[in-house]
Amino acid sequence: DQQVKQNSPSLSVQEGRISILNCDYTNSMFDYFLWYKKYPAEGPTFLISISSIKDKNEDGRFTVFLNKSAKHLSLHIVPSQPGDSAVYFCAARGLYNNNDMRFGAGTRLTVKP
Amino acid sequence: SQTIHQWPATLVQPVGSPLSLECTVEGTSNPNLYWYRQAAGRGLQLLFYSVGIGQISSEVPQNLSASRPQDRQFILSSKKLLLSDSGFYLCAWRTSGGSYEQYFGPGTRLTVT
């Protein structure tokens, strides 16, 4: 069951512009959300997270926004850099099981120089 | 600092053959350990997790099994591989009782022929 959905399989932006990656979830019992970045043939690396009690978390060029009523979160990268080109996964943690992490299918971001 | 190792990096196995993938973590004690699979074009699917030696929780009924013979060692096995077992297998760890971020190994690309 796809409880976490990333409906855009790919996104292409120009260097210096904003990249916006979107994620939707269906389970209202998710209480913690994370974004991971993955390069080819490597494991994902943790990027940024947000608790369900917040609506925004910022770390340098990366900002995650959470809209609980819409069950939607987004990752903003400003300014985008060619090194940001990777696959980005959205993940959500269930309230009652710390070990149950659900991942979206990923969005491939390409930042063009 | 903590390090996670997975081997082998790539593996080609015939249908019906056994499988053993190994994961070890360094620099931490009593971590929570996870096995994920990423099929082509799909997100990460949690297969197994373990919160301690000898303890295994299975998330998806399948042809695979997991074991944790030592605190920082996690093994994924199969007695007879199926074509559908092909994919990218990732091991991850998290600090027990700590933050929710999981840290991933480099992964194993398994092709069943």
gemmi code that builds the backbone of each chain (N, CA, C; Angstrom):
import gemmi

chains = {
    "A": [
        ("ASP", (0.832, -1.192, 0.000), (0.000, 0.000, 0.000), (0.867, 1.242, 0.000)),
        ("GLN", (0.524, 2.170, -0.899), (1.346, 3.364, -1.056), (0.859, 4.439, -0.091)),
        ("GLN", (1.356, 4.416, 1.125), (0.926, 5.409, 2.099), (1.685, 6.713, 1.948)),
        ("VAL", (2.801, 6.651, 1.276), (3.600, 7.848, 1.012), (3.822, 7.916, -0.496)),
        ("LYS", (3.400, 9.031, -1.086), (3.438, 9.131, -2.547), (4.225, 10.336, -3.008)),
        ("GLN", (5.082, 10.093, -3.955), (5.777, 11.176, -4.637), (5.355, 11.059, -6.100)),
        ("ASN", (4.453, 11.924, -6.491), (3.794, 11.758, -7.791), (4.626, 12.222, -8.977)),
        ("SER", (5.682, 12.977, -8.703), (6.541, 13.415, -9.802), (7.792, 12.557, -9.823)),
        ("PRO", (7.948, 11.705, -10.817), (9.146, 10.871, -10.852), (10.416, 11.659, -11.170)),
        ("SER", (10.263, 12.831, -11.806), (11.453, 13.603, -12.144), (11.137, 15.095, -12.134)),
        ("LEU", (12.221, 15.862, -11.942), (12.119, 17.319, -11.919), (13.430, 17.874, -12.449)),
        ("SER", (13.330, 18.867, -13.319), (14.529, 19.493, -13.861), (14.454, 20.996, -13.613)),
        ("VAL", (15.517, 21.556, -13.034), (15.552, 22.998, -12.763), (16.910, 23.555, -13.173)),
        ("GLN", (16.934, 24.852, -13.339), (18.170, 25.535, -13.699), (18.950, 25.869, -12.436)),
        ("GLU", (20.254, 25.798, -12.535), (21.120, 26.171, -11.413), (20.759, 27.559, -10.920)),
        ("GLY", (20.703, 27.698, -9.591), (20.387, 28.985, -8.999), (18.909, 29.210, -8.724)),
        ("ARG", (18.058, 28.402, -9.358), (16.629, 28.551, -9.142), (16.183, 27.672, -7.984)),
        ("ILE", (14.905, 27.756, -7.640), (14.357, 26.954, -6.557), (13.902, 25.585, -7.076)),
        ("SER", (14.188, 24.554, -6.298), (13.650, 23.214, -6.573), (12.602, 22.927, -5.511)),
        ("ILE", (11.453, 22.458, -5.945), (10.381, 22.112, -5.014), (9.980, 20.665, -5.273)),
        ("LEU", (10.213, 19.831, -4.273), (9.847, 18.422, -4.378), (8.670, 18.163, -3.452)),
        ("ASN", (7.696, 17.449, -3.950), (6.453, 17.257, -3.218), (6.237, 15.814, -2.778)),
        ("CYS", (5.467, 15.687, -1.718), (5.195, 14.374, -1.142), (3.810, 14.419, -0.487)),
        ("ASP", (3.008, 13.400, -0.715), (1.701, 13.296, -0.087), (1.610, 12.000, 0.714)),
        ("TYR", (0.873, 12.013, 1.780), (0.705, 10.816, 2.575), (-0.773, 10.616, 2.901)),
        ("THR", (-1.118, 9.392, 3.202), (-2.533, 9.085, 3.434), (-2.833, 8.743, 4.890)),
        ("ASN", (-1.802, 8.367, 5.639), (-2.011, 7.906, 7.008), (-1.865, 9.060, 7.993)),
        ("SER", (-2.944, 9.427, 8.649), (-2.891, 10.549, 9.588), (-2.114, 10.199, 10.855)),
        ("MET", (-1.735, 8.936, 11.016), (-0.967, 8.523, 12.195), (0.532, 8.720, 12.011)),
        ("PHE", (0.966, 9.185, 10.863), (2.374, 9.531, 10.711), (2.660, 10.788, 11.518)),
        ("ASP", (3.756, 10.780, 12.263), (4.029, 11.943, 13.106), (5.423, 12.526, 12.906)),
        ("TYR", (6.186, 11.955, 11.986), (7.542, 12.466, 11.772), (7.897, 12.170, 10.329)),
        ("PHE", (8.460, 13.186, 9.668), (8.708, 13.067, 8.239), (10.167, 13.413, 7.944)),
        ("LEU", (10.714, 12.703, 6.979), (12.130, 12.881, 6.649), (12.310, 12.937, 5.131)),
        ("TRP", (13.372, 13.607, 4.736), (13.805, 13.584, 3.339), (15.205, 12.994, 3.276)),
        ("TYR", (15.373, 12.119, 2.294), (16.660, 11.500, 2.046), (17.071, 11.807, 0.607)),
        ("LYS", (18.375, 11.834, 0.416), (18.954, 12.085, -0.899), (19.767, 10.861, -1.275)),
        ("LYS", (19.645, 10.442, -2.530), (20.349, 9.235, -2.936), (21.034, 9.434, -4.283)),
        ("TYR", (22.338, 9.134, -4.286), (23.097, 9.105, -5.532), (23.096, 7.670, -6.064)),
        ("PRO", (23.305, 7.482, -7.368), (23.316, 6.138, -7.956), (24.305, 5.212, -7.264)),
        ("ALA", (23.884, 3.989, -7.047), (24.719, 2.927, -6.471), (25.194, 3.245, -5.051)),
        ("GLU", (24.504, 4.138, -4.376), (24.823, 4.437, -2.985), (23.556, 4.331, -2.143)),
        ("GLY", (23.737, 4.214, -0.832), (22.594, 4.257, 0.046), (22.093, 5.681, 0.227)),
        ("PRO", (20.831, 5.850, 0.597), (20.299, 7.195, 0.850), (20.994, 7.849, 2.037)),
        ("THR", (21.110, 9.156, 1.983), (21.661, 9.905, 3.104), (20.587, 10.851, 3.631)),
        ("PHE", (20.529, 10.953, 4.941), (19.533, 11.797, 5.588), (19.795, 13.252, 5.266)),
        ("LEU", (18.713, 13.975, 4.964), (18.839, 15.380, 4.585), (18.227, 16.305, 5.628)),
        ("ILE", (16.962, 16.145, 5.902), (16.251, 17.033, 6.799), (14.979, 16.347, 7.252)),
        ("SER", (14.475, 16.748, 8.410), (13.260, 16.124, 8.929), (12.353, 17.178, 9.536)),
        ("ILE", (11.121, 16.760, 9.851), (10.176, 17.655, 10.501), (9.200, 16.833, 11.325)),
        ("SER", (8.931, 17.320, 12.504), (7.934, 16.696, 13.360), (6.552, 17.218, 12.984)),
        ("SER", (5.545, 16.426, 13.291), (4.185, 16.830, 12.942), (3.677, 18.001, 13.773)),
        ("ILE", (4.417, 18.389, 14.808), (3.986, 19.539, 15.603), (4.495, 20.851, 14.999)),
        ("LYS", (5.294, 20.740, 13.945), (5.806, 21.924, 13.274), (5.254, 22.009, 11.856)),
        ("ASP", (5.375, 23.198, 11.256), (4.980, 23.301, 9.858), (6.139, 23.703, 8.954)),
        ("LYS", (7.292, 23.940, 9.555), (8.455, 24.335, 8.758), (9.722, 23.988, 9.513)),
        ("ASN", (10.722, 23.517, 8.766), (12.046, 23.310, 9.337), (13.073, 23.669, 8.272)),
        ("GLU", (14.056, 24.431, 8.686), (15.018, 24.974, 7.722), (16.429, 24.573, 8.112)),
        ("ASP", (17.239, 24.221, 7.113), (18.636, 23.882, 7.348), (19.431, 24.324, 6.130)),
        ("GLY", (19.999, 25.510, 6.237), (20.779, 26.030, 5.120), (19.905, 26.262, 3.900)),
        ("ARG", (20.283, 25.633, 2.798), (19.529, 25.807, 1.554), (18.256, 24.958, 1.505)),
        ("PHE", (18.080, 24.106, 2.487), (16.967, 23.162, 2.479), (15.893, 23.555, 3.492)),
        ("THR", (14.652, 23.569, 3.046), (13.519, 23.849, 3.927), (12.432, 22.820, 3.646)),
        ("VAL", (11.899, 22.247, 4.706), (10.774, 21.334, 4.554), (9.538, 21.994, 5.146)),
        ("PHE", (8.443, 21.922, 4.396), (7.162, 22.457, 4.821), (6.173, 21.315, 4.997)),
        ("LEU", (5.386, 21.390, 6.069), (4.389, 20.360, 6.329), (3.008, 20.993, 6.432)),
        ("ASN", (2.074, 20.465, 5.668), (0.677, 20.891, 5.722), (-0.140, 19.686, 6.153)),
        ("LYS", (-0.406, 19.597, 7.452), (-1.063, 18.399, 7.977), (-2.491, 18.258, 7.489)),
        ("SER", (-3.192, 19.348, 7.340), (-4.591, 19.248, 6.900), (-4.671, 18.683, 5.486)),
        ("ALA", (-3.675, 18.994, 4.671), (-3.634, 18.482, 3.301), (-2.852, 17.182, 3.198)),
        ("LYS", (-2.223, 16.765, 4.297), (-1.352, 15.589, 4.306), (-0.311, 15.712, 3.191)),
        ("HIS", (0.380, 16.822, 3.241), (1.325, 17.150, 2.170), (2.581, 17.769, 2.770)),
        ("LEU", (3.723, 17.350, 2.249), (4.943, 18.041, 2.615), (5.778, 18.298, 1.371)),
        ("SER", (6.619, 19.293, 1.485), (7.452, 19.654, 0.351), (8.851, 20.006, 0.831)),
        ("LEU", (9.793, 19.791, -0.055), (11.193, 20.139, 0.190), (11.583, 21.229, -0.801)),
        ("HIS", (12.069, 22.359, -0.264), (12.526, 23.457, -1.100), (14.038, 23.536, -1.025)),
        ("ILE", (14.668, 23.640, -2.169), (16.121, 23.795, -2.229), (16.398, 25.117, -2.937)),
        ("VAL", (17.012, 26.039, -2.188), (17.290, 27.365, -2.754), (18.665, 27.856, -2.295)),
        ("PRO", (19.573, 28.241, -3.200), (19.466, 28.035, -4.638), (19.884, 26.608, -4.999)),
        ("SER", (19.366, 26.097, -6.071), (19.719, 24.749, -6.509), (21.117, 24.754, -7.127)),
        ("GLN", (21.844, 23.668, -6.880), (23.197, 23.519, -7.397), (23.309, 22.200, -8.161)),
        ("PRO", (24.194, 22.118, -9.140), (24.338, 20.860, -9.903), (24.596, 19.646, -9.007)),
        ("GLY", (25.305, 19.844, -7.895), (25.569, 18.752, -6.969), (24.331, 18.253, -6.244)),
        ("ASP", (23.233, 18.991, -6.351), (21.970, 18.542, -5.754), (21.282, 17.491, -6.619)),
        ("SER", (21.762, 17.279, -7.819), (21.163, 16.295, -8.718), (21.258, 14.906, -8.095)),
        ("ALA", (20.124, 14.311, -7.832), (20.045, 13.025, -7.136), (18.578, 12.602, -7.099)),
        ("VAL", (18.331, 11.452, -6.515), (16.951, 11.040, -6.248), (16.612, 11.387, -4.803)),
        ("TYR", (15.481, 12.013, -4.600), (15.056, 12.437, -3.269), (13.858, 11.597, -2.833)),
        ("PHE", (14.004, 11.013, -1.648), (12.937, 10.192, -1.084), (12.311, 10.898, 0.108)),
        ("CYS", (11.008, 10.873, 0.126), (10.241, 11.323, 1.269), (9.946, 10.085, 2.128)),
        ("ALA", (9.978, 10.233, 3.445), (9.696, 9.106, 4.337), (8.857, 9.582, 5.507)),
        ("ALA", (8.068, 8.674, 6.036), (7.199, 9.016, 7.165), (7.250, 7.918, 8.213)),
        ("ARG", (7.213, 8.343, 9.461), (7.287, 7.397, 10.586), (5.927, 7.280, 11.247)),
        ("GLY", (5.561, 6.021, 11.557), (4.282, 5.807, 12.220), (4.345, 6.170, 13.688)),
        ("LEU", (3.250, 6.651, 14.196), (3.185, 7.126, 15.578), (3.453, 6.025, 16.587)),
        ("TYR", (2.999, 4.811, 16.292), (3.065, 3.743, 17.279), (4.207, 2.768, 17.066)),
        ("ASN", (4.990, 2.985, 16.037), (6.112, 2.085, 15.790), (7.287, 2.892, 15.278)),
        ("ASN", (8.288, 3.082, 16.162), (9.464, 3.867, 15.790), (10.222, 3.279, 14.625)),
        ("ASN", (10.003, 1.999, 14.380), (10.792, 1.310, 13.366), (10.070, 1.183, 12.028)),
        ("ASP", (8.856, 1.650, 11.965), (8.078, 1.510, 10.734), (8.199, 2.784, 9.915)),
        ("MET", (9.138, 2.808, 9.017), (9.358, 3.962, 8.156), (8.840, 3.633, 6.765)),
        ("ARG", (7.986, 4.505, 6.242), (7.434, 4.290, 4.897), (8.035, 5.315, 3.941)),
        ("PHE", (8.486, 4.817, 2.815), (9.161, 5.668, 1.845), (8.308, 5.850, 0.585)),
        ("GLY", (8.426, 7.031, -0.003), (7.874, 7.260, -1.320), (8.776, 6.649, -2.382)),
        ("ALA", (8.324, 6.710, -3.629), (9.064, 6.098, -4.734), (10.234, 6.943, -5.209)),
        ("GLY", (10.294, 8.186, -4.736), (11.423, 9.037, -5.092), (11.147, 9.958, -6.260)),
        ("THR", (11.839, 11.102, -6.264), (11.819, 12.053, -7.376), (13.250, 12.316, -7.788)),
        ("ARG", (13.512, 12.130, -9.080), (14.869, 12.397, -9.586), (14.980, 13.864, -9.945)),
        ("LEU", (15.847, 14.567, -9.223), (16.095, 15.995, -9.481), (17.348, 16.149, -10.336)),
        ("THR", (17.198, 16.921, -11.393), (18.344, 17.272, -12.235), (18.484, 18.777, -12.223)),
        ("VAL", (19.649, 19.248, -11.782), (19.918, 20.681, -11.768), (20.898, 20.973, -12.902)),
        ("LYS", (20.444, 21.768, -13.853), (21.249, 22.044, -15.039), (22.111, 23.276, -14.826)),
        ("PRO", (23.409, 23.189, -15.194), (24.295, 24.343, -15.011), (23.911, 25.492, -15.935)),
    ],
    "B": [
        ("SER", (33.287, 7.881, 15.037), (32.086, 8.045, 14.230), (31.561, 6.666, 13.802)),
        ("GLN", (30.282, 6.639, 13.458), (29.661, 5.373, 13.106), (29.833, 5.078, 11.619)),
        ("THR", (30.008, 3.809, 11.326), (30.174, 3.357, 9.943), (29.346, 2.102, 9.742)),
        ("ILE", (28.739, 1.995, 8.580), (27.968, 0.808, 8.252), (28.531, 0.189, 6.982)),
        ("HIS", (28.727, -1.110, 7.016), (29.310, -1.836, 5.893), (28.316, -2.864, 5.387)),
        ("GLN", (28.293, -3.013, 4.086), (27.486, -4.046, 3.460), (28.325, -4.740, 2.410)),
        ("TRP", (28.150, -6.050, 2.305), (28.808, -6.756, 1.213), (28.025, -8.000, 0.839)),
        ("PRO", (28.129, -8.427, -0.431), (28.925, -7.770, -1.472), (28.226, -6.554, -2.053)),
        ("ALA", (28.885, -5.809, -2.879), (28.292, -4.639, -3.515), (27.353, -5.051, -4.645)),
        ("THR", (27.745, -6.067, -5.384), (26.893, -6.600, -6.444), (26.932, -8.116, -6.388)),
        ("LEU", (25.852, -8.714, -6.843), (25.738, -10.165, -6.785), (24.796, -10.622, -7.885)),
        ("VAL", (25.217, -11.615, -8.626), (24.372, -12.239, -9.647), (24.223, -13.698, -9.258)),
        ("GLN", (22.981, -14.115, -9.044), (22.725, -15.469, -8.573), (21.650, -16.125, -9.445)),
        ("PRO", (21.755, -17.424, -9.669), (20.693, -18.112, -10.429), (19.468, -18.366, -9.556)),
        ("VAL", (18.328, -18.484, -10.203), (17.104, -18.857, -9.500), (17.311, -20.168, -8.762)),
        ("GLY", (16.821, -20.226, -7.534), (16.928, -21.442, -6.743), (18.174, -21.535, -5.889)),
        ("SER", (19.098, -20.606, -6.071), (20.329, -20.630, -5.270), (20.100, -19.920, -3.934)),
        ("PRO", (20.948, -20.180, -2.942), (20.801, -19.506, -1.644), (21.402, -18.102, -1.676)),
        ("LEU", (21.064, -17.327, -0.658), (21.552, -15.953, -0.566), (21.989, -15.659, 0.859)),
        ("SER", (23.065, -14.919, 0.988), (23.457, -14.392, 2.289), (24.089, -13.031, 2.082)),
        ("LEU", (23.443, -11.994, 2.602), (23.978, -10.630, 2.561), (24.279, -10.230, 3.995)),
        ("GLU", (25.424, -9.588, 4.165), (25.847, -9.243, 5.514), (25.973, -7.735, 5.688)),
        ("CYS", (25.648, -7.294, 6.877), (25.726, -5.878, 7.227), (26.340, -5.775, 8.619)),
        ("THR", (27.302, -4.885, 8.776), (27.862, -4.650, 10.097), (27.955, -3.156, 10.352)),
        ("VAL", (27.800, -2.794, 11.603), (27.857, -1.401, 12.012), (28.998, -1.241, 12.999)),
        ("GLU", (29.737, -0.158, 12.869), (30.838, 0.142, 13.790), (30.576, 1.463, 14.487)),
        ("GLY", (31.071, 1.580, 15.699), (31.045, 2.858, 16.384), (29.792, 3.136, 17.179)),
        ("THR", (28.964, 2.124, 17.378), (27.757, 2.311, 18.178), (27.393, 0.972, 18.806)),
        ("SER", (26.632, 1.038, 19.875), (26.211, -0.190, 20.553), (24.694, -0.294, 20.548)),
        ("ASN", (24.223, -1.531, 20.462), (22.795, -1.820, 20.506), (21.982, -0.971, 19.534)),
        ("PRO", (22.425, -0.915, 18.292), (21.628, -0.141, 17.331), (20.379, -0.904, 16.918)),
        ("ASN", (19.377, -0.184, 16.446), (18.287, -0.816, 15.720), (18.781, -1.020, 14.294)),
        ("LEU", (18.498, -2.188, 13.732), (19.002, -2.513, 12.394), (17.848, -2.837, 11.461)),
        ("TYR", (18.027, -2.517, 10.194), (16.943, -2.632, 9.220), (17.478, -3.205, 7.908)),
        ("TRP", (16.609, -3.975, 7.243), (16.842, -4.375, 5.852), (15.703, -3.808, 5.002)),
        ("TYR", (16.101, -3.121, 3.917), (15.152, -2.597, 2.949), (15.469, -3.184, 1.578)),
        ("ARG", (14.452, -3.165, 0.722), (14.663, -3.507, -0.683), (14.073, -2.393, -1.537)),
        ("GLN", (14.818, -2.041, -2.567), (14.310, -1.096, -3.556), (14.240, -1.813, -4.890)),
        ("ALA", (13.023, -2.087, -5.343), (12.854, -2.660, -6.670), (12.950, -1.535, -7.691)),
        ("ALA", (13.166, -1.895, -8.930), (13.347, -0.899, -9.992), (12.150, 0.039, -10.051)),
        ("GLY", (12.412, 1.363, -9.977), (11.354, 2.357, -10.088), (10.436, 2.450, -8.884)),
        ("ARG", (10.827, 1.806, -7.801), (9.970, 1.823, -6.618), (10.703, 2.460, -5.443)),
        ("GLY", (9.944, 2.729, -4.397), (10.548, 3.261, -3.176), (11.168, 2.150, -2.351)),
        ("LEU", (11.665, 2.526, -1.195), (12.284, 1.557, -0.306), (11.199, 0.827, 0.483)),
        ("GLN", (11.292, -0.477, 0.497), (10.330, -1.298, 1.219), (11.025, -1.934, 2.409)),
        ("LEU", (10.504, -1.704, 3.601), (11.077, -2.302, 4.809), (10.790, -3.790, 4.813)),
        ("LEU", (11.847, -4.591, 4.951), (11.706, -6.042, 4.971), (11.749, -6.587, 6.403)),
        ("PHE", (12.774, -6.223, 7.127), (12.982, -6.706, 8.498), (13.601, -5.587, 9.330)),
        ("TYR", (13.347, -5.671, 10.634), (14.106, -4.834, 11.548), (14.371, -5.603, 12.823)),
        ("SER", (15.370, -5.129, 13.553), (15.785, -5.808, 14.778), (16.165, -4.770, 15.825)),
        ("VAL", (15.665, -4.948, 17.031), (16.005, -4.017, 18.114), (17.005, -4.642, 19.081)),
        ("GLY", (17.418, -5.901, 18.827), (18.406, -6.520, 19.696), (18.844, -7.872, 19.151)),
        ("ILE", (19.883, -8.415, 19.736), (20.415, -9.710, 19.304), (19.315, -10.765, 19.326)),
        ("GLY", (19.202, -11.498, 18.232), (18.238, -12.586, 18.154), (16.799, -12.156, 17.933)),
        ("GLN", (16.529, -10.856, 17.949), (15.154, -10.361, 17.777), (14.974, -9.855, 16.357)),
        ("ILE", (13.975, -10.401, 15.659), (13.703, -10.033, 14.273), (12.211, -9.775, 14.117)),
        ("SER", (11.884, -8.652, 13.486), (10.494, -8.372, 13.118), (10.408, -8.333, 11.608)),
        ("SER", (9.442, -9.068, 11.081), (9.256, -9.141, 9.640), (8.084, -8.279, 9.231)),
        ("GLU", (8.312, -7.449, 8.223), (7.262, -6.547, 7.781), (6.499, -7.075, 6.574)),
        ("VAL", (7.154, -7.882, 5.785), (6.539, -8.342, 4.532), (6.756, -9.847, 4.385)),
        ("PRO", (5.686, -10.633, 4.223), (5.865, -12.071, 3.990), (6.598, -12.295, 2.673)),
        ("GLN", (7.617, -13.130, 2.692), (8.394, -13.277, 1.465), (9.304, -14.484, 1.558)),
        ("ASN", (10.160, -14.549, 0.586), (11.083, -15.655, 0.438), (12.370, -15.432, 1.218)),
        ("LEU", (12.421, -14.407, 2.040), (13.655, -14.023, 2.706), (13.533, -14.183, 4.214)),
        ("SER", (14.670, -14.251, 4.874), (14.706, -14.278, 6.323), (15.882, -13.427, 6.786)),
        ("ALA", (15.870, -13.059, 8.052), (16.952, -12.247, 8.598), (17.381, -12.820, 9.931)),
        ("SER", (18.622, -12.541, 10.282), (19.127, -12.965, 11.580), (20.076, -11.905, 12.116)),
        ("ARG", (20.191, -11.863, 13.435), (21.095, -10.920, 14.086), (21.893, -11.712, 15.122)),
        ("PRO", (22.980, -12.333, 14.677), (23.764, -13.176, 15.584), (24.628, -12.397, 16.576)),
        ("GLN", (24.952, -11.164, 16.224), (25.743, -10.309, 17.111), (25.115, -8.923, 17.156)),
        ("ASP", (25.518, -8.132, 18.128), (24.898, -6.829, 18.354), (24.924, -5.939, 17.127)),
        ("ARG", (26.027, -5.956, 16.389), (26.168, -5.044, 15.265), (26.249, -5.767, 13.928)),
        ("GLN", (25.670, -6.950, 13.850), (25.685, -7.732, 12.624), (24.263, -8.141, 12.265)),
        ("PHE", (23.922, -7.922, 10.999), (22.579, -8.217, 10.531), (22.720, -8.951, 9.207)),
        ("ILE", (22.060, -10.090, 9.082), (22.225, -10.930, 7.901), (20.882, -11.163, 7.237)),
        ("LEU", (20.860, -11.026, 5.931), (19.673, -11.303, 5.126), (19.926, -12.568, 4.326)),
        ("SER", (18.977, -13.501, 4.383), (19.205, -14.806, 3.760), (17.993, -15.267, 2.971)),
        ("SER", (18.274, -16.208, 2.089), (17.218, -16.926, 1.396), (17.723, -18.334, 1.105)),
        ("LYS", (16.841, -19.300, 1.187), (17.237, -20.676, 0.872), (17.181, -20.912, -0.638)),
        ("LYS", (16.195, -20.269, -1.292), (16.043, -20.438, -2.740), (15.560, -19.129, -3.342)),
        ("LEU", (16.405, -18.492, -4.115), (16.062, -17.204, -4.699), (15.035, -17.341, -5.819)),
        ("LEU", (14.188, -16.317, -5.915), (13.225, -16.189, -7.001), (13.638, -15.019, -7.883)),
        ("LEU", (13.135, -14.988, -9.101), (13.420, -13.862, -9.979), (12.982, -12.548, -9.344)),
        ("SER", (11.857, -12.593, -8.637), (11.300, -11.391, -8.025), (12.129, -10.874, -6.861)),
        ("ASP", (13.145, -11.618, -6.448), (14.025, -11.148, -5.368), (15.077, -10.162, -5.874)),
        ("SER", (15.165, -9.979, -7.167), (16.117, -9.008, -7.712), (15.799, -7.610, -7.195)),
        ("GLY", (16.846, -6.847, -6.923), (16.647, -5.480, -6.445), (17.889, -4.963, -5.765)),
        ("PHE", (17.731, -3.806, -5.175), (18.814, -3.147, -4.463), (18.503, -3.272, -2.980)),
        ("TYR", (19.372, -3.948, -2.245), (19.126, -4.230, -0.833), (19.963, -3.293, 0.027)),
        ("LEU", (19.291, -2.674, 0.953), (19.939, -1.680, 1.803), (19.797, -2.061, 3.265)),
        ("CYS", (20.890, -1.935, 3.969), (20.895, -2.106, 5.418), (20.962, -0.716, 6.040)),
        ("ALA", (20.307, -0.536, 7.156), (20.336, 0.762, 7.828), (20.380, 0.542, 9.335)),
        ("TRP", (20.810, 1.564, 10.051), (20.832, 1.506, 11.501), (20.298, 2.815, 12.066)),
        ("ARG", (19.885, 2.716, 13.309), (19.409, 3.893, 14.034), (19.776, 3.718, 15.494)),
        ("THR", (20.056, 4.804, 16.163), (20.344, 4.727, 17.594), (19.092, 4.329, 18.350)),
        ("SER", (19.188, 3.280, 19.128), (18.046, 2.822, 19.905), (17.619, 3.904, 20.883)),
        ("GLY", (16.353, 4.280, 20.838), (15.844, 5.296, 21.744), (16.244, 6.707, 21.376)),
        ("GLY", (16.937, 6.853, 20.260), (17.397, 8.170, 19.850), (16.506, 8.787, 18.794)),
        ("SER", (17.107, 9.638, 17.984), (16.337, 10.304, 16.937), (15.876, 9.285, 15.899)),
        ("TYR", (14.982, 9.713, 15.050), (14.351, 8.763, 14.136), (15.116, 8.561, 12.842)),
        ("GLU", (16.153, 9.344, 12.624), (16.879, 9.213, 11.364), (17.575, 7.860, 11.290)),
        ("GLN", (17.427, 7.230, 10.145), (18.136, 5.988, 9.890), (19.301, 6.284, 8.950)),
        ("TYR", (20.380, 5.553, 9.137), (21.583, 5.760, 8.341), (21.855, 4.499, 7.538)),
        ("PHE", (22.016, 4.698, 6.255), (22.047, 3.578, 5.323), (23.461, 3.191, 4.903)),
        ("GLY", (23.607, 1.903, 4.617), (24.828, 1.403, 4.025), (24.835, 1.641, 2.528)),
        ("PRO", (25.901, 1.210, 1.849), (26.043, 1.465, 0.416), (25.144, 0.600, -0.456)),
        ("GLY", (24.597, -0.478, 0.092), (23.656, -1.300, -0.671), (24.311, -2.447, -1.422)),
        ("THR", (23.490, -3.441, -1.746), (23.897, -4.586, -2.573), (22.931, -4.700, -3.742)),
        ("ARG", (23.482, -4.696, -4.953), (22.652, -4.880, -6.148), (22.575, -6.370, -6.431)),
        ("LEU", (21.396, -6.978, -6.254), (21.200, -8.409, -6.480), (20.422, -8.613, -7.773)),
        ("THR", (20.980, -9.409, -8.640), (20.301, -9.793, -9.872), (20.125, -11.299, -9.863)),
        ("VAL", (18.880, -11.728, -9.929), (18.597, -13.163, -9.980), (18.286, -13.526, -11.419)),
        ("THR", (19.030, -14.491, -11.939), (18.893, -14.827, -13.371), (18.274, -16.210, -13.573)),
    ],
}
model = gemmi.Model(1)
for chain_id, residues in chains.items():
    chain = gemmi.Chain(chain_id)
    for i, (resn, *xyz) in enumerate(residues, 1):
        res = gemmi.Residue()
        res.name, res.seqid = resn, gemmi.SeqId(i, " ")
        for name, pos in zip(("N", "CA", "C"), xyz):
            atom = gemmi.Atom()
            atom.name, atom.element = name, gemmi.Element(name[0])
            atom.pos, atom.b_iso = gemmi.Position(*pos), 0.0
            res.add_atom(atom)
        chain.add_residue(res)
    model.add_chain(chain)
structure = gemmi.Structure()
structure.add_model(model)
structure.setup_entities()
